[in-house]
Amino acid sequence: MTANSKSASLFIPFAGSRPSVRLCKSCRATISRQRRHASAAAAIAEGESQTGDISPSAFPSSRSQLAYQVRAGVVLSRPPQITRDLTPFEKAFYLYQRRLNERCALPFSRYFYFKRDSAEDKEWKRKAKQRLTAAREIGVYSGYGTEAWNDELLVGAPESEPEHQVEALMKDAEPPAVSDEEGGSTLKREPVERPMSRITESDKKRDTKSLDRLLQRSLYLLVKNAEGRWTFPHTRLMGKESLHTSAERLLVQTAGINMNTWVVGNVPIGHYQFDFRRSSLGEDENVEELGEKIFFMKARIMAGQASLAQNAFGDTDYQWLSKEEIQGFVTRQYWSSIRNMLGDR
């Protein structure tokens, strides 16, 4: 192929032009791009003109936006301080286990701990003669004699009751002093302090503002708002505040700074929805609020006490109540939303 034939192959007829005009491939591609850009610009201009003809009334007004007011609540609780009372079956089972261990244990060699004929040895002999067993609170038993077979407790026997066991231990801990005849020494006795009662003075007085009551149960902080309703503390979120941060602020503004509290986690444990009878404008005039949605955060109190002296929400009263007691103070709708957030203990 000659050079003239190679250069001639680079030129092709251009559509829409005279047959005598011939363009190269690069020029043809440039012209095509320019035509596509011109068509796109014309289409955009036509769309803008059509949009300008539409009246503003065709678009919905921003004042018609409907929403719920989001609030943060706190379920502040004091955990149980002591173990719960035993059931009758548990009492009988634990007593049976102690009595069985007493029967199966090897005899106690007192001479390993007490010097022969010392005051401690004589005291041990006196106790063993009275209770016949090494244990002090499970009843007497003798493995010898005609009554050795009678090792069962009758129905209703007081030995399984914790109160009876405490009294037996106290009686055994306060014997008369024993003198040592050889040395003339006397066994020293220290005053025995009785265990504290599981029922406190606050329980007897039914002081619902005290944390020293219902030590076996969890207590929850309930406040009485300005409208006279009992609820958990709650407040509106401020700005970009998170639920956790809002709960910490709420505790200080509600019950003061004399509490050592801990907000558990960043996820709410439940929520309550309250619908207004009539919608109202919120802080933003473009939003019409239909009601409230309160998301509750779990919190614990380790020390201190609540105080409404500097309350920022107009709350007038507070109480520390158990789950069953809360049901009698709140509305039925409120109770149905919060009951599963509260522990049975």
NUDREN-434781 format. One record per residue (C-alpha): residue number from 1; x, y, z. Coordinates in nm, 4 decimals, padded with zeros to 6 digits. Layout:
# residues N
     n          X          Y          Z
   NUM          X          Y          Z
...
END
This chain:
# residues 345
     n          X          Y          Z
     1    00.0000    00.0000    00.0000
     2    00.1337    00.3450   -00.0926
     3    00.1576    00.6477    00.1369
     4   -00.1252    00.8225   -00.0446
     5   -00.3612    00.5324    00.0150
     6   -00.2773    00.5280    00.3914
     7   -00.3545    00.8971    00.4385
     8   -00.6731    00.8671    00.2406
     9   -00.8088    00.5980    00.4772
    10   -00.8030    00.8455    00.7720
    11   -01.0749    01.0619    00.6105
    12   -01.4413    00.9539    00.6060
    13   -01.7586    01.1353    00.5006
    14   -01.9242    01.3350    00.7792
    15   -02.2989    01.2909    00.8167
    16   -02.4965    01.6027    00.7308
    17   -02.2139    01.7594    00.5293
    18   -02.1541    01.7801    00.1618
    19   -02.0010    01.4711    00.0076
    20   -01.6975    01.6731   -00.0966
    21   -01.6089    01.7585    00.2734
    22   -01.4040    01.4909    00.4452
    23   -01.3014    01.4922    00.8214
    24   -01.0578    01.2871    01.0215
    25   -01.1778    01.0602    01.3061
    26   -01.0508    01.2856    01.5917
    27   -01.2306    01.5923    01.4535
    28   -01.5534    01.3982    01.4140
    29   -01.5389    01.2783    01.7807
    30   -01.4799    01.6361    01.9062
    31   -01.7801    01.7714    01.7174
    32   -02.0028    01.4903    01.8502
    33   -01.9096    01.5696    02.2119
    34   -01.9860    01.9381    02.1625
    35   -02.3302    01.8554    02.0225
    36   -02.4111    01.6259    02.3205
    37   -02.3105    01.8984    02.5704
    38   -02.5287    02.1535    02.3933
    39   -02.8295    01.9175    02.4052
    40   -02.7838    01.8568    02.7795
    41   -02.7644    02.2304    02.8552
    42   -03.0828    02.2937    02.6591
    43   -03.2660    02.0220    02.8553
    44   -03.1576    02.1722    03.1924
    45   -03.2704    02.5192    03.0882
    46   -03.6092    02.3844    02.9819
    47   -03.6542    02.2054    03.3210
    48   -03.5730    02.5235    03.5135
    49   -03.8293    02.7197    03.3205
    50   -04.0972    02.4602    03.3941
    51   -04.0101    02.4608    03.7633
    52   -04.0385    02.8356    03.7832
    53   -04.3959    02.8185    03.6531
    54   -04.5086    02.6045    03.9532
    55   -04.6595    02.8092    04.2361
    56   -04.5146    02.7750    04.5918
    57   -04.8525    02.6561    04.7187
    58   -04.8017    02.3254    04.5368
    59   -04.5337    02.2240    04.7923
    60   -04.6385    02.1134    05.1466
    61   -04.5813    02.3684    05.4212
    62   -04.3006    02.3043    05.6717
    63   -04.5393    02.3875    05.9572
    64   -04.7221    02.0598    05.9043
    65   -04.4349    01.8398    06.0298
    66   -04.5517    01.6044    06.3068
    67   -04.3180    01.4491    06.5656
    68   -04.2910    01.3214    06.9230
    69   -04.0941    01.4943    07.1970
    70   -03.7959    01.2727    07.2895
    71   -03.7114    01.2649    07.6598
    72   -03.4629    01.0772    07.8785
    73   -03.5719    00.9049    08.2000
    74   -03.3788    00.7370    08.4812
    75   -03.4713    00.4242    08.6753
    76   -03.2507    00.4798    08.9816
    77   -03.2411    00.1767    09.2118
    78   -03.0818    00.0642    09.5350
    79   -02.9951   -00.3087    09.5064
    80   -03.0734   -00.5621    09.7826
    81   -02.8428   -00.5358    10.0829
    82   -02.8978   -00.8819    10.2357
    83   -03.0009   -01.2239    10.1133
    84   -03.3690   -01.3043    10.0953
    85   -03.5541   -01.5160    10.3502
    86   -03.5410   -01.8902    10.2958
    87   -03.8472   -02.0815    10.1867
    88   -03.9773   -02.3626    10.4144
    89   -03.8313   -02.6219    10.1784
    90   -03.4897   -02.4535    10.1796
    91   -03.4903   -02.4348    10.5600
    92   -03.5679   -02.8056    10.5907
    93   -03.3088   -02.9000    10.3270
    94   -03.0239   -02.6991    10.4816
    95   -03.1010   -02.8358    10.8288
    96   -03.1017   -03.1905    10.6902
    97   -02.7626   -03.1327    10.5274
    98   -02.6108   -03.0002    10.8507
    99   -02.7485   -03.2865    11.0560
   100   -02.6244   -03.5395    10.8000
   101   -02.2777   -03.3847    10.8035
   102   -02.2787   -03.3980    11.1842
   103   -02.3586   -03.7697    11.1872
   104   -02.1032   -03.8593    10.9186
   105   -01.8141   -03.6453    11.0456
   106   -01.5271   -03.8050    11.2396
   107   -01.5285   -03.7561    11.6178
   108   -01.3666   -03.4334    11.7276
   109   -01.0385   -03.4816    11.9179
   110   -01.0502   -03.2026    12.1745
   111   -00.7025   -03.2778    12.3107
   112   -00.5510   -03.1497    11.9865
   113   -00.6907   -02.8024    12.0670
   114   -00.7336   -02.8027    12.4469
   115   -00.4851   -02.8949    12.7138
   116   -00.6089   -03.1748    12.9347
   117   -00.7903   -03.0553    13.2495
   118   -00.7543   -02.6898    13.1491
   119   -01.0335   -02.4350    13.1733
   120   -01.1033   -02.4683    12.7996
   121   -01.1197   -02.8462    12.8282
   122   -01.3686   -02.8287    13.1137
   123   -01.5786   -02.5789    12.9204
   124   -01.5857   -02.8125    12.6226
   125   -01.6963   -03.1052    12.8400
   126   -01.9767   -02.8964    12.9864
   127   -02.1047   -02.7969    12.6422
   128   -02.0811   -03.1487    12.5005
   129   -02.2788   -03.2808    12.7964
   130   -02.5605   -03.0356    12.7323
   131   -02.5969   -03.0585    12.3559
   132   -02.4633   -03.4139    12.3023
   133   -02.3263   -03.3070    11.9607
   134   -02.0519   -03.0825    11.8342
   135   -02.2954   -02.8634    11.6427
   136   -02.4774   -02.6005    11.8421
   137   -02.7936   -02.5148    11.6493
   138   -02.9259   -02.8395    11.4984
   139   -03.0724   -03.0065    11.8057
   140   -02.9441   -03.2711    12.0440
   141   -02.8642   -03.6253    11.9417
   142   -02.7022   -03.9264    12.1046
   143   -02.5712   -04.2088    11.8932
   144   -02.5712   -04.4471    12.1854
   145   -02.8473   -04.5989    12.3927
   146   -03.2029   -04.7085    12.3211
   147   -03.2947   -04.3741    12.1538
   148   -03.0115   -04.3769    11.9008
   149   -03.2582   -04.4587    11.6239
   150   -03.4699   -04.1506    11.6922
   151   -03.2844   -03.9029    11.4769
   152   -03.5670   -03.7409    11.2816
   153   -03.7313   -03.4065    11.3470
   154   -04.1068   -03.3885    11.3723
   155   -04.3188   -03.1672    11.1493
   156   -04.3153   -02.8113    11.2797
   157   -03.9956   -02.8532    11.4810
   158   -03.8375   -02.5110    11.5527
   159   -03.4810   -02.6267    11.4797
   160   -03.5132   -02.5312    11.1127
   161   -03.6109   -02.1704    11.1872
   162   -03.3261   -01.9140    11.1664
   163   -03.4545   -01.7347    11.4775
   164   -03.4277   -02.0549    11.6839
   165   -03.0772   -02.1215    11.5538
   166   -02.9645   -01.7671    11.6436
   167   -03.0964   -01.8032    11.9979
   168   -02.9228   -02.1390    12.0339
   169   -02.5930   -01.9914    11.9214
   170   -02.6293   -01.6932    12.1546
   171   -02.7086   -01.9191    12.4503
   172   -02.4070   -02.1356    12.3764
   173   -02.1804   -01.8293    12.3443
   174   -02.2694   -01.6883    12.6862
   175   -02.1991   -01.9626    12.9451
   176   -02.0898   -01.8933    13.3030
   177   -01.7181   -01.8606    13.3634
   178   -01.5258   -02.1749    13.4540
   179   -01.2349   -02.1646    13.7006
   180   -00.9189   -02.3640    13.6604
   181   -00.8693   -02.5442    13.9946
   182   -00.4997   -02.6160    13.9419
   183   -00.3823   -02.2810    13.8204
   184   -00.6594   -02.0770    13.9760
   185   -00.7157   -01.8995    13.6448
   186   -01.0545   -01.8004    13.5110
   187   -01.1565   -01.8254    13.1475
   188   -01.2059   -01.4747    13.0163
   189   -01.5375   -01.3913    12.8545
   190   -01.5911   -01.1181    12.6033
   191   -01.9363   -00.9656    12.5630
   192   -02.1176   -01.1249    12.2709
   193   -02.2885   -00.8858    12.0332
   194   -02.6204   -01.0008    11.9000
   195   -02.6644   -01.0045    11.5201
   196   -02.8511   -00.7144    11.3680
   197   -03.2169   -00.7630    11.2879
   198   -03.3267   -00.8068    10.9292
   199   -03.6128   -00.5665    11.0012
   200   -03.4942   -00.2084    11.0550
   201   -03.6498    00.0864    11.2339
   202   -03.7444    00.2342    10.8967
   203   -03.9418   -00.0820    10.8226
   204   -04.1317   -00.0475    11.1470
   205   -04.2034    00.3216    11.0854
   206   -04.2768    00.2643    10.7145
   207   -04.0482    00.5497    10.6212
   208   -04.0569    00.5452    10.2392
   209   -03.7965    00.8215    10.2158
   210   -03.5322    00.6058    10.3847
   211   -03.2967    00.3685    10.2059
   212   -03.2627    00.1562    10.5223
   213   -03.5795   -00.0404    10.4591
   214   -03.6723   -00.3569    10.2708
   215   -03.3106   -00.4675    10.2744
   216   -03.4024   -00.7848    10.0847
   217   -03.5598   -00.5935    09.7936
   218   -03.4623   -00.3374    09.5322
   219   -03.5898    00.0155    09.5912
   220   -03.6598    00.2633    09.3088
   221   -03.6688    00.6435    09.3200
   222   -04.0109    00.7850    09.2343
   223   -04.0803    01.1614    09.2234
   224   -04.4036    01.3607    09.2354
   225   -04.4136    01.6268    08.9649
   226   -04.5851    01.9653    08.9750
   227   -04.9042    01.8140    08.8301
   228   -04.9285    01.5656    09.1177
   229   -04.8351    01.2516    08.9199
   230   -04.5784    01.0002    09.0449
   231   -04.3225    00.9059    08.7806
   232   -03.9578    00.8251    08.7350
   233   -03.7383    01.1349    08.6830
   234   -03.7291    01.2457    08.3189
   235   -03.6270    01.5466    08.1127
   236   -03.6032    01.6640    07.7546
   237   -03.2874    01.6086    07.5523
   238   -03.0856    01.9244    07.4979
   239   -02.9120    01.9774    07.1643
   240   -02.7036    01.6797    07.0568
   241   -02.7042    01.5331    07.4069
   242   -02.6996    01.1523    07.4332
   243   -02.9309    00.9518    07.6596
   244   -02.6414    00.8625    07.8903
   245   -02.5288    01.2235    07.9311
   246   -02.8844    01.3425    07.9754
   247   -02.9440    01.0821    08.2486
   248   -02.6388    01.1997    08.4426
   249   -02.7554    01.5615    08.4199
   250   -03.1079    01.4586    08.5193
   251   -02.9938    01.2908    08.8405
   252   -02.8109    01.6037    08.9563
   253   -03.0939    01.8405    08.8644
   254   -03.3574    01.6179    09.0240
   255   -03.2086    01.4802    09.3467
   256   -02.9025    01.6961    09.4080
   257   -02.5316    01.6244    09.4256
   258   -02.5317    01.4294    09.7530
   259   -02.5653    01.0955    09.5775
   260   -02.2994    00.8631    09.4439
   261   -02.4710    00.7223    09.1352
   262   -02.3730    00.5220    08.8292
   263   -02.5613    00.5191    08.4974
   264   -02.5359    00.1657    08.3601
   265   -02.4587    00.1439    07.9882
   266   -02.5645    00.3559    07.6904
   267   -02.8750    00.1636    07.5845
   268   -03.2219    00.2308    07.7352
   269   -03.4000   -00.0532    07.9158
   270   -03.7474    00.0525    07.8088
   271   -03.9668    00.3401    07.6942
   272   -04.3032    00.5015    07.7643
   273   -04.5201    00.6834    07.5084
   274   -04.7695    00.9489    07.6126
   275   -05.0005    01.1067    07.3536
   276   -05.1271    01.4608    07.4037
   277   -05.4990    01.5210    07.3769
   278   -05.4214    01.8071    07.1434
   279   -05.1013    01.8507    06.9492
   280   -04.8937    02.1550    07.0373
   281   -04.6039    02.3466    06.8905
   282   -04.2657    02.2529    07.0338
   283   -03.9530    02.4577    07.0780
   284   -03.9190    02.4569    06.7016
   285   -04.2227    02.6364    06.5586
   286   -04.2064    02.4250    06.2439
   287   -04.2678    02.1035    06.4403
   288   -04.6035    02.0063    06.5866
   289   -04.5632    01.7644    06.8803
   290   -04.8080    01.4786    06.9183
   291   -04.6803    01.3572    07.2574
   292   -04.3794    01.2354    07.4528
   293   -04.1550    00.9328    07.4170
   294   -03.9469    00.8713    07.7293
   295   -03.6489    00.6359    07.7044
   296   -03.5371    00.5074    08.0458
   297   -03.1747    00.4509    08.1438
   298   -03.0773    00.2185    08.4285
   299   -02.8815    00.3683    08.7193
   300   -02.7587    00.2583    09.0635
   301   -02.7078    00.4509    09.3859
   302   -02.4090    00.3440    09.5971
   303   -02.4189    00.6071    09.8709
   304   -02.5926    00.9274    09.9721
   305   -02.9558    01.0324    09.9693
   306   -03.1904    01.2236    09.7413
   307   -03.2777    01.5879    09.8109
   308   -03.5288    01.8110    09.6318
   309   -03.3923    02.1340    09.7776
   310   -03.2430    02.2386    09.4422
   311   -03.4803    02.0516    09.2129
   312   -03.4975    02.2133    08.8679
   313   -03.8259    02.0576    08.7499
   314   -04.0697    02.1583    09.0208
   315   -04.0936    01.8125    09.1798
   316   -04.2565    01.8284    09.5223
   317   -04.1909    01.4887    09.6804
   318   -03.9998    01.1622    09.6413
   319   -04.0134    00.8045    09.7688
   320   -03.8001    00.4891    09.7590
   321   -04.0433    00.2109    09.6700
   322   -04.0343   -00.1557    09.5769
   323   -04.1897   -00.2918    09.2595
   324   -04.5212   -00.3824    09.4230
   325   -04.5432   -00.0458    09.5992
   326   -04.4854    00.1476    09.2753
   327   -04.7937   -00.0097    09.1189
   328   -05.0144    00.1648    09.3744
   329   -04.8819    00.5138    09.2928
   330   -04.8650    00.5280    08.9117
   331   -05.1354    00.5114    08.6463
   332   -05.2335    00.1855    08.4817
   333   -05.0898    00.2891    08.1429
   334   -04.7605    00.3955    08.3016
   335   -04.7372    00.0721    08.5002
   336   -04.7909   -00.1453    08.1931
   337   -04.4910    00.0246    08.0278
   338   -04.2453    00.0099    08.3206
   339   -04.3261   -00.3107    08.5072
   340   -04.0971   -00.5283    08.2965
   341   -03.8056   -00.2916    08.3630
   342   -03.8192   -00.3581    08.7391
   343   -03.6663   -00.6607    08.9111
   344   -03.8734   -00.8990    09.1186
   345   -03.6218   -00.8582    09.3999
END
